[in-house]
Amino acid sequence: MGALLMIFRSRTGQSRIFKGVLSGLLLTVFLPILPSLALAQEQQEIVCIQCHSGLEEKYSQPVKLWRSSIHAVNGIACNACHGGDPKDMANAMNPARGFLGVPGEKDIPAFCGRCHVGVTKDYLSSAHGLALGKGGPTCVTCHGSHLVRKVSLELISEKYCTQCHNFERAKLIKDAMLETELLIVAIDGRIEGFKNQGTDTGKLEQSLFAVRNRFHTLFHDVDVEKVKKESTQINGELKKIDNVLQGLDDARRKRKIAGACAVAGALLAGLLFHLLRKTYA
C-alpha cells in the first residue's frame, strides 16, 4: 500500500511538473502574439473589409494593398481615414456617420493631415507642397494610398522620385541624410540595450525622440544645402547622446572590473586563510 502511495505521489508530482512546463511553453509561444490576434480579429469585424474583400478586383484591391501597409500593422483601418460606421453595413458609407469618401487631389494633404499634423505642415511649406494642384506630388505619390509605406530613406529612390523629375537632387539629399539615419538607428539600439538591463534611459529616449523628429522634418525639404547643414547639426546632437551612452559603457566596464577584482580578492583571501590554517594546524 505504501509503495502504491509513493508511485501515485511520484506520478502526481511529474504531472504537475509537466503541466507547469507546458503552461510556460504556451505562454512563451502564444502570449507575444495575442495582441496581434486581437488586432486581426478587430479588423476583421470592420464591415468595409468584409464587404470589399468579396467584390471584383477594382474594389477588393485596396483591401489587399492595405493588409501589407504600415497602417494595417498599427491597427489603422478604413474608417480611420475614410470615416463612416465600421460596424454597421447599412450606414458604413453614410455621411451622417462621418463618411468622407475619397478626397480630391488638392484635399489629400488635409485628409492625411488629420493624423499627421506636423508632417503636413512640413509638406505644405516645401517645394512639393507649393506645387499642390499644379502637377506637384501629394502624400500618396510617395507614400501610397492603401499600401502606405513606412517612412524611411528608402522612399527617396529612383523608383518614386523619377515619377516627376530626375534623381540627381534627391540623391544628394539622401546621401546627406544617410549618416544621420544610421546614427539614429544605432543609438536607438544601444538605448534599448541599456533599458533592457534596467538602466533608467528616460532622458536619453526623450532626447533621441526630439532629435529624430527634427530629422524627420527634412524628409519633405528639397533644398540640398539646407538639408546638408541641418543634417550636420543633428549629427552633433546625436553625438552628444552617444557620448552619454559611452559614459554608461565606461561605468559598466569599470563595475565589471571592480566586481572581478573583488571576486579575485575574495578567492585570494580564502586561499591565504586556508594556507595559514593548514600551517598552524
N, C-alpha and C positions, 0 to 999 in steps of 0.2 A: 504493500500500500504506500509506504514511504517512497519507494522507488518510483512508482507511478506519479506521485505528487511532485517529485523532483523533475521528472520528464515533462509534466504539464507546465510547471513553472518555467522550465528552460524554454519550451516552445512558445509560451506566452511572452517571455522576455524577447525572444527572437522576433516574434510577430510585431511587438511594439517597436523594436529597433527598425525592422523592415518598413513599417508604416511611417516612422519618423524620417527615414532616408527617402522614401517615396514622396512624402509631403514636401521635403526640402527640394527634391528634384523638380517636382511640379511647380513649386513657387519660383525656382530659378529659371525654368523654361518659359512658363506662361505669364508670370507677373509682369515682366517688362513689356509684353505685347498686349496686355489687357486694355491700356488706354487707346491703342491703335484699333483694337477690335471694337471698342465702344464708339470711337470716332467713325469707323466704317459703317457701323450699324446706324448711327445717327444720320450719316449722309445718305444711306440707302432709303431712309424714311422720307427724304425730300421728294415731293411729287414731281418736281421738274426733272429729276434724274430718272425716276420710274417711267415717266411718260416719254421723254426724249430718247431714252435708250432703245425703245421699241419702234421708233419711227425710221423713215428712209434716211439714207446716209447724210443728206443735206442737214437734217435736224439732229441726228444722233452723233455726228462727228464732233460737235462742240463738247459733248459729254466725254467721249473717248480722249480728246485732247486734254480736257480739264483733269482727268484722272492722273495724268502724268505731270501735272503742274505743281508749282510751289504753293499755290492756293489750296489744292486738294490736300497736300501734306500737312498744311496748317489748319485744316478744317474750315476753309473758306469756300462755301458752295455758291450755287447760282444766285440765290436770293440776296446774298451779301452785296452783290454788285447790281443785279437787275431788279431787286425788290420783289414785291408780291408776297403771297402767302405760301410758304413751302410745305404746309401741312394740309392744305385744302385744295384738291384738284380743281374744283369748280371756280375758285377765286385766286388761283395761283397767278393769273395774269390780269387781275382786277386793279386798275389804277387807284381805286378807293382803298386798296390794301397796300398801296405803296409801290405798285409795279411801275418800273421805269422803261422797260424795253431796251432797245439797242440805241446807244447815243449816236448822234451825228458826228462827223469828223471834228468839227470845232468844239464839240461838247465833251470829247473824250478826256482831256486833262482834268476838267472839273469832275467828271464821272469817277475817275480813278482817285482824284484828289480828296474825295470824301474820307478816305483812309490815309492816303499818302500825302499829307498836307505839306510837309517841308519839301518833299521831292518835287511836288507840283510847282511850288514857288521857284525852286531852282530851275526847273524846266522852262517855265514861262519867261524867266529873265535871261535865258540863254538864246543863242542864235537860232536854235531849233524852235524854241517857243515863240520867238518873234516872227518866225515864218509860218506859224499856225494859220491854216486856211489859205496859204499861198503856195502850197505844194510841199511845205515842210513836214517832217515826220511828227507823228503823235506818239503817245506812250506805247500803243500796240505795234507800231512799226518795228521797234527794237525788242520790246518785252513780250510780244504776243498778246492775243486777246483771251483765248481759252487755255492754250498751252503756255501759261505765264512762266517765264524763266526766272530763276533766282538771280539776283543782282551779283555780278562778278565782272572781272575784266574780260571774261570770255565773250561777253556781249559786244565788246569793242573788237570787231573782227571784219575781215573782208566780206564774209557772208552777209552781214547785216548792213555795214556801212556803205558798201558799193551798190546798195539799192538806190542810193541817191547821188553819191559822188565817189571819187577815188579814195583809196585807203591811206594815202600818204600822211595827211594831217592827223588822222585818227591814230595811226601807228605811232607817231611822235608822242601823242598824248598817252597812249597805252604804255609805251616804254618808260615814260616819266613816272607813271603811277605803279609800275610793276614792283619796284623795290619796296615801296610803301605797303603794298598789299601783302607781300611776303613777310615783311616785318610784323604786320598786324597779326597774321596767321600764327607766326612763330611765338610771339609774345602771348597771344591768347592761349596757346597750348601750354606754355610754361606756367601761366597763372592758374590754369585748370589743374596742372600737376601739383602745385603748392596747395591749392584749395582741397584737393583730394587727400592731402597729407594732414589736413587740419589747420593749416595756416590761415589767418584772417586776411583775406585778399579783397575785402570790400572796397577800399580806397583805390587799389590798383584796377579793379574792374570798372569803377566809375571813371577813372582817368582814361582807360582804354576805350570805353564807350563814347566819351566825349571826342576823343581823337578820331575814332572810327567814323562818327557822324560828320565831323569836319571833312574827313577824306571823301565820304560819300557825296558831299556837295559838289565835288569836282567831276562826278560822272556825267553831268549834263553840260559842263563847260567845254567850249571848243576853242578857247584861247590857249594856244600852246605855251606861250611864255608864262601866262598866269598859272597854268597847271604845274609847270616845272617849278616855279617859285613856291607855290603853296605846298607841293609835294616835299620840297626840301625842308620847309619849315615844319611840316608834320613829322618828317623823319626825325627832326631834332627832338620833338615832343616824345616820340616813341623811344628814342634812345635814353631819355630821362627815365621812362618807365623801366626800360631794360636795365639801367644802372641800379635801380631799386631791387630788381629781381636778382641781379648779380650779387648785391649785398646779402640777400637772403640765401643765395647759394653758398657764399663765403661763410656765413654764420652757421649754416647747416654742416658744411665741411669741417669747421672748427669744432662743432659739437661732436661730430663723429670721431675726430682725432682725440678730443678730450675724453670721450667715452672709451675709446680703445686704450688710451693711456691709463685710465682708471682701472679698467679690467686687467691690463698687464701689471699694474702696480699691485692690485689685489692678489693676483696669482703669484707674483714675486714675493710679496709679504707672506703668503701662505706657505710658499716653498721654504723661505728662510725660517719661519716658525717651525716647520716640520724638521728641518735640519738641526736647529737649536735643541728642539725637544729630543731628537734622536741622540744628539751629542751628550746631553746631560742626563739622559735616561739611565 
